[in-house]
Each structure stands twice: as C-alpha cells, then as structure tokens.
Amino acid sequence: MLNVMSLLLTGVGLAVALTFFAGTPARDAGAADKAESATRTEAPPKAPPKAPPKAPVVSPEVEKSLDRADAGGERKGPSSGGARGPKNRTLKVSIPGMSRLDGSTIPYAGGTNEAAFKKYAGVHLRGTGDPWDREANVYIAGHRLGYPGTDSFLAFWDLNELEEGDRIFLTDAAGKRYVYKVFRDFIVEPTRVSVTRPIEGRNIVTLQTCTLPDYSRRLIVQAEKVA
C-alpha cells in the first residue's frame, strides 16, 4: 500500500514539474491565435518615391471578379437592398485623418480605368456597393503616389495613418451624407478578391492603396456605417 502511494505521489510531482516548464497548451494556443490575428501596419519612407508605380492599383484578378459580380447582379437585390439612391453613383469623400481627402470627387468606374485613377483622388469600383444599401462594401481605391497636378497626387499617401475609431464621410450625388467609423486595417496580396465582398448584415467602406516602398501589396482600411 505504501509503495502504491509513493508511486502516485511521484507521478503527480512529475506532472506539476512538466506543466511549470512547458506551459499550458491552452495558454500557448491563445497566444498563437492573438499573434496571427494582430493588425499589420507599415512604416512609409519620409519622402514620396520619385515616380508612380507601373502596376495597376486594381489587379486583373480583382477586376474580373467585380465584372462577374456586376454582370450577374450579385451586388444587387434584397440581400444588399435598402433605400434607393441616386442613379449617379459618384461620391465625395472627406477623411479628417487624411490631409488630401476633403470633399474629393470619387467617380464610379472600373479598376482598369487608369484615366480616372490619374484624374481623381480615387475610384468607387464598379461592381461594389453603395452607401445607401442595407448591406454593402463600398470599395474605393486610389494611387499612393499619384500624379502631380491632379487630385490623385498623394491622395492616399497617409492612408496608413488612420486608426480604429477614425471617421470617414461619404456624400452621394443627391447630397446625402453617410458617416463611417474605422474598425480594422490589414495588408493583403493584390490578387485577394475577398476584400471587395460585403460582410453579412453590414454596410462598410473599404479604402485600398499600394504598400510602400515597392507597391507590391495592398493596404486595406475598413470602416462601418454608423450614421
């Protein structure tokens, strides 16, 4: 009997020691999850690059996905419906946290319409939602550097400065204003089409530009409509 009790006590002691040195599986798993979902931001160079990138703001894969959605009516109907908005889907955008977006005109155009990207601060991508919809992803993309002498110049340069809780103001062609609040930012590959899709039951605006210094990826900031 004494031998059995001695063996049991020895086993318990070894288990406690192993737990102390190895850590609990639950705690380690939680730490790993937190690291995986952490927001990634960039640190841009102090001065803008000398020339705009040759690569398009919107990748061909994303453009094709939006074209299919627009042609198939995937962005319309009861799931995304709500109050009717103006036929002209041009928007004006003001963002207090971004120095160059103050009542900037954002036309509704395709991702390959480089003339629109050069002339305006950004483009409301064809095939994405509208601020008056109940459920939508209002997707706005723009150049990081842009072209001197146009509204595109440095329009999205300071997109990385936006933080959770910052406000974004959209105004439709009829003069109705919509208020959005930033809830997350992250970086994706240029071909990631999922960032253009709506989030169920929510109306969000997505702002997209290229990462620095080599424009190789896409910086995404998303905000949800609050008023």
Backbone as a ProteinNet text record, in pm:
[ID]
protein_1_A
[PRIMARY]
MLNVMSLLLTGVGLAVALTFFAGTPARDAGAADKAESATRTEAPPKAPPKAPPKAPVVSPEVEKSLDRADAGGERKGPSSGGARGPKNRTLKVSIPGMSRLDGSTIPYAGGTNEAAFKKYAGVHLRGTGDPWDREANVYIAGHRLGYPGTDSFLAFWDLNELEEGDRIFLTDAAGKRYVYKVFRDFIVEPTRVSVTRPIEGRNIVTLQTCTLPDYSRRLIVQAEKVA
[TERTIARY]
83.8	0	87.5	192.1	281.2	355.9	392.8	462.5	374.2	244.4	149	133.8	117	101.1	226.4	341.5	467.2	477.7	435.3	437.8	343	222.2	124.8	178.5	237.9	292.3	405.1	486.7	595.4	540.7	432.1	370.6	313.2	244.4	187	297.2	405.2	517.8	576.3	591.4	644.8	551.2	418.2	319.4	325.8	337.1	346.4	472.3	582.6	709.5	703	645.1	633.3	546	435.3	346.2	417.9	500.4	572.8	669.1	743	844.3	787.4	683.1	631.1	522.2	453.3	342.3	216.8	99.7	-26.5	-58.8	-111	-147.1	-248.2	-346.1	-449.6	-390.1	-297	-235.6	-153.4	-75.8	6.3	-78.8	-190.6	-278.6	-338.9	-376.6	-434.3	-334.8	-210.2	-106.7	-83.5	-85.7	-66.2	-179.7	-305.4	-420.3	-409.5	-370.7	-360.6	-256	-142.3	-36.3	-80.9	-154.9	-199.6	-298.2	-383.5	-487.7	-446.1	-321.7	-277.5	-275.3	-311.5	-312	-169.7	-147.4	-15.3	-20.9	64.9	71.5	209.2	224.6	351.6	412.8	540.9	610.4	663.3	593.2	633	760.3	831.3	950.4	913.7	1012.1	985.4	948.2	1002.3	974.1	907.1	815.1	749.7	849.4	826.4	910.9	903.1	998.7	1006	909.1	864.6	777.8	666.9	549.1	438.2	467.5	402.7	427.9	371.6	429.6	377.9	260.5	255.5	148.2	15.8	-97	-226.9	-265.1	-348.1	-395.9	-478.1	-562.9	-650.6	-599.7	-575.2	-520.2	-624.5	-580.3	-674.1	-767.3	-715.8	-799.5	-916.3	-889.3	-996	-1094.2	-1043.3	-1129.3	-1223.5	-1172	-1254.8	-1362.9	-1326.8	-1423.3	-1536.6	-1502.8	-1604.7	-1691.1	-1630.3	-1707	-1810.9	-1770.4	-1864.3	-1977.7	-1944.6	-2046.2	-2142.7	-2090.3	-2174.2	-2266.3	-2211.1	-2290.9	-2396.6	-2363.7	-2456.9	-2552.7	-2539.7	-2629.8	-2605	-2484.6	-2456.1	-2453.7	-2428.5	-2418.5	-2551.7	-2657	-2786.6	-2887.7	-3014.5	-3119.9	-3147.6	-3241.9	-3285.1	-3172.3	-3069.8	-2963.8	-2882.8	-2876.7	-2799.4	-2887.2	-3018.3	-3111.1	-3128.6	-3219	-3245.4	-3303.5	-3276.5	-3327	-3263.9	-3342.3	-3288.7	-3200.6	-3090.8	-3000.8	-3005.7	-2927.7	-2925.6	-2866.1	-2907	-2851.3	-2703.4	-2664.2	-2522.7	-2453.7	-2361.8	-2300.4	-2166.1	-2141.8	-2024.2	-2039.3	-1929.9	-1931	-1831.3	-1850.1	-1748.7	-1701.4	-1571.4	-1512.2	-1434.2	-1459.6	-1382.5	-1335.7	-1206.3	-1149.6	-1058.9	-1101.7	-1019.7	-879.1	-862.1	-731.2	-639.8	-688.3	-607.5	-609.3	-493.5	-482.8	-538.2	-541.3	-580.7	-721.6	-791.4	-927.6	-1027.9	-1072	-1165.3	-1265.6	-1376.6	-1474.6	-1426.3	-1336.1	-1279.3	-1382.2	-1388.9	-1481	-1425.9	-1509.4	-1470.6	-1569.5	-1532	-1624.6	-1644.1	-1754.6	-1783.9	-1725.2	-1621.5	-1551.7	-1485.8	-1441.1	-1375.8	-1232.4	-1180	-1044.9	-936.4	-970.1	-872.3	-882.2	-967.9	-985.3	-875	-756.6	-642.3	-659.6	-736.2	-761.7	-833.5	-928.5	-1000	-907.6	-819.8	-726	-624.7	-590.2	-495.2	-560.1	-684.1	-750.5	-805.9	-860.4	-930.2	-849.6	-889.4	-821.6	-837.6	-947.5	-973.2	-1090.9	-1121.2	-1230	-1319.3	-1451.1	-1550.5	-1566.8	-1512.8	-1500.8	-1635.6	-1648.8	-1768.3	-1786.4	-1909.5	-1938.7	-1941.9	-1908.6	-1917.9	-2037.7	-2064	-2188	-2191.1	-2303.7	-2328.6	-2360.7	-2337.4	-2361.2	-2506.8	-2600.8	-2742.7	-2797.1	-2718.2	-2761.3	-2761.7	-2849.3	-2850.2	-2724	-2683.4	-2562.5	-2475.4	-2353.1	-2266.9	-2122.2	-2035.7	-1895.2	-1865.4	-1864.9	-1836.1	-1684.1	-1635.5	-1492.2	-1430.2	-1336.1	-1270.9	-1120.4	-1061.5	-917.8	-852.4	-726.6	-654.8	-505.6	-433.5	-287.3	-227.6	-115.7	-43.5	34.3	101.8	177.3	96.5	40.1	-40.8	41.5	-24.5	37	31.5	145.6	147.7	54	-11.8	-102.2	-241.9	-268	-401.9	-447	-577.4	-629.8	-574.1	-513.3	-459.1	-327.6	-261.4	-127.7	-128.8	-64.2	-51	-185	-293.4	-426.5	-435	-376.2	-383.1	-248.4	-160.4	-27.2	-32.4	-123.8	-129.6	-243.7	-285.9	-390.8	-348.9	-220	-171.7	-184.7	-213.4	-227.9	-364.6	-461.6	-594.5	-589.4	-666.5	-670.5	-814.6	-829.2	-961.4	-1038.2	-1161.6	-1244.4	-1244.9	-1148.7	-1147.3	-1270.7	-1314.2	-1436.6	-1405	-1493.1	-1489.5	-1627.5	-1632.1	-1759.6	-1776.2	-1886.6	-1921.3	-2046.8	-2049.9	-2167.9	-2206.9	-2334.6	-2377.1	-2412.8	-2449.4	-2475.3	-2597.9	-2684.7	-2803.4	-2774.9	-2654.3	-2616.8	-2636.3	-2675.1	-2694.2	-2559.5	-2534.5	-2405.3	-2416.5	-2312.7	-2305.6	-2176.1	-2186.5	-2070.9	-2026.5	-1897	-1838.7	-1730.3	-1710.6	-1607.8	-1512.8	-1382.3	-1280.2	-1280.2	-1276.8	-1270.6	-1153.3	-1086.6	-968	-886	-758.9	-671.8	-580.4	-541.8	-457	-393.9	-305.4	-232.3	-257.5	-284.4	-313.3	-234.6	-235	-178	-270.1	-217.3	-300.1	-414.7	-398.6	-499	-611.1	-610.1	-710	-845.9	-934.8	-1064.5	-1165	-1141.4	-1239	-1258.4	-1159.2	-1171.5	-1275.3	-1320.8	-1421.9	-1564.2	-1577.3	-1710	-1773.4	-1906.8	-1975.3	-1957.1	-1978.3	-1984.6	-2131.6	-2179	-2322.2	-2382.8	-2490.1	-2566.1	-2502.8	-2393.5	-2324.1	-2301.9	-2295.8	-2257.3	-2121.8	-2020.9	-1885.4	-1828.6	-1728.2	-1648	-1507.2	-1449	-1312.2	-1225.9	-1116.4	-1018.6	-895.8	-848.7	-735.3	-630.8	-504.5	-393.7	-275.8	-166	-48.6	41.3	112.1	206.7	336.7	411.4	541.1	652.7	772	815.5	802.8	763	770	633.2	525.4	388.7	348.8	415.3	396.4	268.4	213.3	93.1	-11.3	-122.7	-229.6	-263.9	-263.1	-302.8	-453.9	-524.1	-670.2	-713.5	-804	-867.4	-1017.8	-1085.3	-1230.7	-1300.8	-1416.5	-1496.5	-1643.3	-1719.5	-1861.2	-1949.8	-2062.6	-2154.7	-2220.7	-2214.9	-2273.1	-2380.9	-2393.9	-2497.3	-2518.7
-121.1	0	126.5	123.3	238.9	258.4	146.2	155.5	218.6	182.1	237.3	386.3	430.1	572.8	650.4	590	655.5	677.8	576.7	590	698.7	705.8	807.8	947.3	966.3	1098.7	1138.8	1042.8	1070	1113.9	1046.5	1081.2	1220.6	1257	1392	1497.3	1471.4	1565.6	1587.7	1479	1493	1573.4	1553	1626	1774.8	1811.1	1952.6	2015.3	1944.6	1996.8	2019.3	1924.2	1938.1	2056.6	2076.4	2189.3	2320.8	2327.8	2451.5	2490.4	2390.2	2421.1	2433.1	2355.6	2353.5	2455.6	2496.2	2590	2514.9	2576.2	2508.3	2518.1	2409.4	2412.6	2521.7	2543	2642.8	2782.2	2814.3	2946.8	2967	2864.1	2874.9	2892.1	2819	2830.1	2968.1	3022.8	3156.9	3260.3	3247.7	3341.7	3333	3210.5	3193.6	3257.2	3239.3	3298.3	3449.8	3506.4	3651.2	3705.8	3638	3684	3675.5	3569.9	3550.4	3658	3702.6	3798.6	3942.7	3965.7	4101	4186.6	4314.4	4406.8	4437	4436.2	4467.8	4604.3	4693.3	4824.9	4845.9	4949.6	4974.4	5104	5120.7	5244.5	5303.5	5400.9	5453.9	5536.3	5551.1	5635.6	5780.7	5860.5	6000.3	6082.8	6049.4	6124.8	6034.8	6088.1	6007.8	5959.3	5843.1	5798.5	5898.8	5891.3	5989.7	5960.7	5837.3	5802.6	5709.7	5721.7	5631.6	5489.6	5389.8	5250.7	5221.2	5123.2	5080.7	4984.4	4914.3	4818	4890.6	4834.5	4897.7	4893.1	4988.2	4989.5	4864.2	4827.4	4710.6	4599.5	4483.2	4371.9	4317.6	4255.9	4196	4092.7	4018.4	3917.1	3981.6	4091.4	4162.1	4223	4282.8	4343.9	4239.9	4122.5	4016.8	3971.6	3959.2	3918.7	4020.4	4149.2	4254.4	4259.6	4236.5	4234	4122.8	4005.5	3893.5	3924.6	3985.8	4020.4	4124	4221.8	4327.4	4271.5	4184.9	4126.2	4030.4	3959.4	3861.7	3917.4	4045.2	4107	4063.2	4012.4	3962.5	4073.5	4198.1	4307.6	4379.4	4326.2	4391.8	4296.6	4340.7	4254.2	4271.8	4189.9	4205.6	4197.6	4114.4	4097.8	4224.2	4308.3	4430.5	4553.8	4532.5	4642.2	4737.7	4828.8	4931.5	5052	5169.9	5290.4	5308.4	5357.8	5383.9	5507.4	5499.1	5612.5	5671.5	5774.3	5837.5	5745.7	5765	5685.9	5714.2	5837.4	5874.9	5825.3	5730.4	5666.6	5730.3	5849.4	5925.8	5967.4	5964.9	6003.1	6116.1	6185.1	6277.5	6222.9	6227.5	6166.5	6270.9	6273.6	6357.3	6270.6	6277.1	6199	6290.4	6330.1	6420.6	6368	6236.1	6177.6	6170.7	6213.9	6212.6	6352.5	6410.6	6553.6	6595.5	6505.4	6545.7	6503.5	6434.3	6392.2	6478	6583.3	6678.7	6721	6647.2	6672.5	6627.7	6530.6	6482.9	6402.5	6427.1	6355.6	6217.6	6115.8	5976.8	5917.6	5907.3	5855.5	5704.3	5657.3	5513.8	5462.3	5379.2	5335.5	5200.6	5140.9	5010.7	5020.6	4909.8	4907	4926.3	4909.6	4929.9	5070.2	5153.5	5289.8	5380.1	5370.2	5443.4	5594	5638.7	5782.5	5837.1	5759.7	5802.3	5802.2	5700.9	5694.6	5809.4	5854.5	5965.4	6099.5	6117.6	6247.8	6271.9	6165	6180.5	6122	6159.1	6108.8	5958.6	5904.1	5761.3	5725.4	5596.9	5545.2	5454.5	5476.1	5386.6	5271.5	5154.7	5046.5	4992.1	4985.1	4928.4	4784.2	4750.2	4615.3	4604.7	4714.2	4712.5	4796.1	4796.7	4852.2	5003.6	5050.5	5193.2	5222.5	5345.3	5376.6	5370.9	5380.3	5375.4	5233.4	5133.4	4994.2	4950	4852.4	4796.3	4715.8	4638.2	4556.1	4584.2	4627.2	4663.3	4676.3	4666.6	4701	4809.9	4934	5047.4	5052.7	5008.1	4987.1	5103.5	5172	5289.4	5265.5	5274	5251.1	5374.4	5395.4	5509.6	5489.9	5570.5	5565.2	5614.6	5556.3	5602.3	5730.1	5731.5	5848.5	5937.3	5879.9	5957.2	6044	6141	6222.5	6370.7	6439.8	6582.4	6663.4	6761.7	6847.1	6791.5	6674.9	6615.6	6584.6	6554	6518.9	6386.5	6307.3	6178.3	6193.2	6306.9	6322.6	6311.8	6206.6	6180.1	6166.4	6140.4	6135.1	6029.3	5911.6	5801.6	5780.7	5879	5866.3	5833.5	5898.5	5881.2	5790.1	5698.1	5602.7	5522.4	5493.6	5414.5	5487.9	5618.8	5695.9	5677	5624.3	5605.4	5500.3	5524.4	5434.4	5394.3	5289.3	5242.5	5356.8	5377.8	5484.6	5611.7	5628.4	5746.3	5747.5	5866.8	5882.4	5902.5	5848.2	5866.8	5916.1	6021.4	6080.7	6065.4	6001.8	5988.6	6071.3	6138.2	6214.1	6168.2	6129.9	6083.2	6201	6170.1	6273.9	6357.8	6306.2	6381.7	6468.7	6463.4	6546.2	6481.5	6354.1	6285.8	6236.3	6260	6224.2	6099.5	6017.4	5892.2	5893.4	5849.8	5852.3	5709.4	5685.4	5554.1	5565.5	5456.9	5453.2	5336.9	5365.8	5264.9	5156.7	5030.2	4920.2	4825.6	4833.3	4748.7	4792.3	4752.9	4771.4	4650.4	4616.5	4499.3	4508.3	4415	4412	4278.2	4283.8	4161.8	4162.1	4047.3	4037.8	4109.5	4161.1	4233.8	4151.4	4019.5	3931.8	3889.1	3936.1	3893.1	3956.4	3881.1	3935.3	3942.5	3867.2	3860.9	3995.4	4084.8	4213.7	4304.4	4270.5	4352.2	4307.5	4196	4139.6	4199.2	4204.5	4257.8	4165.8	4221.6	4145.8	4135.9	4016.9	3993.8	4088.5	4155.4	4240.7	4375.3	4411.2	4536.3	4618.3	4748.4	4837.8	4895.6	4862	4908.1	4983.5	5064.9	5123.8	5067.5	5029.7	4979.7	5076.9	5120.1	5204.7	5120	5128.2	5046	5129.1	5104.8	5162.7	5067.2	5102.3	5014.9	5036.4	4932.3	4943.3	5007.3	5059.1	5120	5031.9	5036.7	5129.4	5076.5	4948.5	4887.6	4859.8	4901.2	4886.1	4739.7	4647.5	4505.3	4446.5	4507.1	4452.8	4563.3	4533.5	4631.1	4657.8	4785.2	4829.1	4851.5	4789.4	4794.9	4856.4	4952.7	5009.4	4997	4941.6	4923.7	4996.5	5054.1	5128.2	5091.7	5094.2	5057.1	5180.6	5180	5292.5	5300.8	5420.5	5441.6	5549.1	5624.8	5729.3	5766
0	0	0	85.7	91.9	-40	-102.3	-231.5	-338.5	-340.7	-438.7	-418.8	-292.6	-263.2	-301.2	-278.9	-313.7	-463.4	-542.4	-689.1	-736.6	-675.3	-713	-686.5	-569.1	-534.5	-629.3	-669	-762.9	-898.9	-945	-1073.4	-1072.4	-963.7	-951.5	-954.6	-886.6	-884	-1021.4	-1098.3	-1233.2	-1322.2	-1310.1	-1390.7	-1362.2	-1233.9	-1195.7	-1253.1	-1246.4	-1297.6	-1447.8	-1520.6	-1665.4	-1702.9	-1629.8	-1656	-1634.2	-1531.4	-1498.1	-1610	-1664.8	-1765.2	-1905.8	-1937	-2074.4	-2097.6	-1991.8	-2010.7	-2046.9	-2025.5	-2054.1	-2200.7	-2263.2	-2404.7	-2434.2	-2347.9	-2373.2	-2381.4	-2293.6	-2292.6	-2419.4	-2460.7	-2580.3	-2704.8	-2712.8	-2829	-2837.1	-2723.3	-2722.3	-2768.9	-2729.1	-2770.8	-2920.7	-2973.5	-3117.5	-3195.6	-3150.4	-3218.3	-3219.7	-3108.1	-3096.7	-3192.3	-3204.5	-3293.9	-3438.8	-3474.7	-3612.7	-3655	-3563.6	-3598.6	-3571.9	-3529.3	-3499.2	-3624.4	-3610.8	-3723.2	-3766.1	-3898	-3950.9	-4019.1	-3981.1	-4042.9	-4100.9	-4181.3	-4246.3	-4196.6	-4219.9	-4187	-4317.1	-4376.3	-4506.2	-4497.4	-4609.1	-4609.3	-4584.3	-4542.8	-4508.6	-4631	-4746.7	-4868.2	-4971.1	-5051.7	-5155	-5259.4	-5319.8	-5430.9	-5545.3	-5636.7	-5744.5	-5858.8	-5871.9	-5984.7	-5939.3	-6002.4	-5968.1	-6015.8	-5957.6	-5997.9	-6135.5	-6202	-6331.8	-6315.8	-6203.3	-6180	-6154.6	-6199.7	-6175.4	-6028.1	-5985.7	-5847.5	-5819.2	-5914.8	-5900.8	-5991.4	-5934.8	-6012.4	-6110.3	-6220.5	-6316.2	-6252.8	-6153.9	-6087.3	-6013.9	-5943.3	-5871.8	-5970.5	-6077.9	-6179.4	-6241.9	-6275.2	-6333.4	-6236.2	-6108.8	-6007.2	-5996.2	-5998.6	-5989.2	-6114.2	-6230.1	-6354.6	-6352.8	-6302.6	-6294.1	-6198.1	-6084.6	-5985.2	-6040.4	-6115	-6171.3	-6278.5	-6363.9	-6471.9	-6418.7	-6312.7	-6257.3	-6155	-6123.3	-6025.7	-5883.6	-5854.3	-5719.7	-5615.5	-5657.2	-5561.4	-5544.1	-5608.2	-5601.9	-5539.5	-5530.5	-5481.5	-5334.2	-5276.6	-5137.8	-5036	-5064.4	-4964.6	-4943.9	-5046.3	-5034	-5043.9	-5046	-5072	-4956	-4974.4	-4875	-4944.5	-4895.3	-4957.8	-5095.2	-5189.9	-5323.1	-5320.7	-5393.4	-5403.4	-5542.2	-5567.6	-5699.8	-5805.9	-5930.9	-6040.5	-6058.8	-6035.8	-6043.2	-5916.5	-5930.6	-5814.6	-5776.5	-5829.5	-5787.9	-5642.1	-5568.7	-5427.5	-5403.4	-5292.4	-5241.6	-5107.6	-5086.3	-4967.2	-4888.2	-4757.4	-4665.5	-4549.7	-4519.7	-4410.2	-4328.6	-4209.8	-4127.7	-4102	-4097.3	-4070.3	-4190.8	-4309.1	-4431	-4490.9	-4506.4	-4535.3	-4670.2	-4768.9	-4903.6	-4942.9	-4856.9	-4889.9	-4813.7	-4879.4	-4818.8	-4925.8	-4932.6	-5037.6	-5173.8	-5177.5	-5303.6	-5383.1	-5512.6	-5600.9	-5633.1	-5615.4	-5639.7	-5740.4	-5868.1	-5969.6	-5957.4	-6014	-6020	-6150.8	-6143.5	-6264.8	-6242.3	-6352.2	-6345.6	-6298.3	-6252.9	-6199.8	-6304	-6433.1	-6539.5	-6600.3	-6546.7	-6598.4	-6541.1	-6598.8	-6545.1	-6558.3	-6657.9	-6672.6	-6549.4	-6495.2	-6374.2	-6253.8	-6244.5	-6131.9	-6136.2	-6256.2	-6270.2	-6236.1	-6277.6	-6263.5	-6124.6	-6060.9	-5933.3	-5817.2	-5697.2	-5577.4	-5563.6	-5609.3	-5601.4	-5688.6	-5692.7	-5775.4	-5691.9	-5701.8	-5643.5	-5742.8	-5708.8	-5805.7	-5851.6	-5983.6	-6045.2	-5999.9	-5962	-5914.2	-5763.3	-5692.8	-5546.3	-5501.2	-5370.6	-5317.6	-5306.2	-5252.1	-5234.5	-5088.4	-5044	-4902.1	-4859.7	-4953.4	-4916.9	-4907.1	-4944.5	-4932.2	-4786.1	-4756.2	-4621.3	-4596.6	-4697	-4686.1	-4807.3	-4785.4	-4898.8	-4855.1	-4955.5	-4938.4	-5041.5	-4997.1	-5085.1	-5100.8	-5215.7	-5231.9	-5308.3	-5243.5	-5302.1	-5304.3	-5423.5	-5439.6	-5499.9	-5465.4	-5519.1	-5516.3	-5597.8	-5601.3	-5470.2	-5432.8	-5313.5	-5345.7	-5460.5	-5501.5	-5595.6	-5699.7	-5793	-5885.9	-5946	-6049.8	-6012.3	-6010.7	-5975.8	-6065.4	-6005.2	-6079.7	-6093.7	-6034.4	-6037.8	-5895.5	-5879.5	-5746.7	-5695.7	-5785.2	-5742.6	-5666.8	-5679.8	-5623.4	-5471	-5419.3	-5275.7	-5202.8	-5278	-5216.2	-5107.3	-5132.2	-5035.6	-4965.7	-4972.9	-4915.1	-4766	-4693.7	-4548.9	-4503.4	-4590.3	-4551	-4428.5	-4415.8	-4302.1	-4169	-4173.9	-4050.5	-3984.2	-4058	-3999.3	-3889.4	-3783.8	-3669.7	-3639.1	-3561.1	-3520.2	-3452.8	-3498.4	-3442.9	-3525	-3617.6	-3704.2	-3793.5	-3832.2	-3911.8	-4060.1	-4143	-4287.9	-4329.5	-4410.4	-4451.2	-4602.4	-4643	-4783.9	-4811.4	-4924.4	-4966.5	-5105.5	-5125.2	-5256.4	-5347.3	-5472.2	-5571.9	-5538.2	-5450.1	-5408.5	-5286.7	-5233.7	-5119.8	-4983.8	-4980.1	-4851.7	-4800	-4669.9	-4611.2	-4524.7	-4529.8	-4453.9	-4373.3	-4248.3	-4158.1	-4130	-4144.8	-4120.1	-4012.8	-3938.5	-3834.2	-3860.7	-3863.8	-3893.3	-3785.8	-3830	-3733.2	-3756.2	-3871.5	-3887.5	-4009.1	-4009.3	-4124.8	-4135	-4257.6	-4278.6	-4416.9	-4446.1	-4572.5	-4641.3	-4772.5	-4848.3	-4979.4	-5044.9	-5179.1	-5277.8	-5388.7	-5485.7	-5544.2	-5544	-5605.4	-5510.1	-5387.8	-5289.3	-5320.2	-5385.2	-5427.3	-5312.8	-5206.6	-5097.5	-5027.9	-5036.3	-4966.6	-5031.8	-5152.6	-5219.9	-5185.8	-5116.9	-5090.6	-4964.9	-4962.1	-4843.1	-4723.2	-4604.8	-4480.8	-4443.9	-4417	-4397.5	-4293.6	-4333.6	-4243.5	-4213.6	-4283.2	-4252.7	-4379.7	-4362	-4471	-4434.9	-4515.1	-4485.4	-4605.8	-4580.2	-4686.6	-4671.9	-4785.9	-4788.6	-4867.4	-4808.4	-4876.5	-4907.2	-5031.7	-5073.5	-5146.5	-5112.7	-5187.8	-5181.9	-5248.3	-5252.6	-5130.9	-5094.4	-4983	-5030.9	-4936.7	-4964.3	-4907	-4961.8	-5066.8	-5208.6	-5226.7	-5360.2	-5422.9	-5358.1	-5412.3	-5434.7	-5369.8	-5400.7	-5342.8	-5236.5	-5173.8	-5161.3	-5094.8	-5084.5	-4938.1	-4902.2	-4769.2	-4770	-4676.3	-4669.1	-4535.7	-4543	-4423.3	-4441.2	-4340.5	-4349	-4235.3	-4267.7	-4171.3	-4188.9	-4080	-4084.6	-4070.5	-4143.2	-4138.2	-4001.2	-3941.5	-3808.6	-3809.5	-3916.9	-3924.9	-4070
[MASK]
+++++++++++++++++++++++++++++++++++++++++++++++++++++++++++++++++++++++++++++++++++++++++++++++++++++++++++++++++++++++++++++++++++++++++++++++++++++++++++++++++++++++++++++++++++++++++++++++++++++++++++++++++++++++++++++++++++

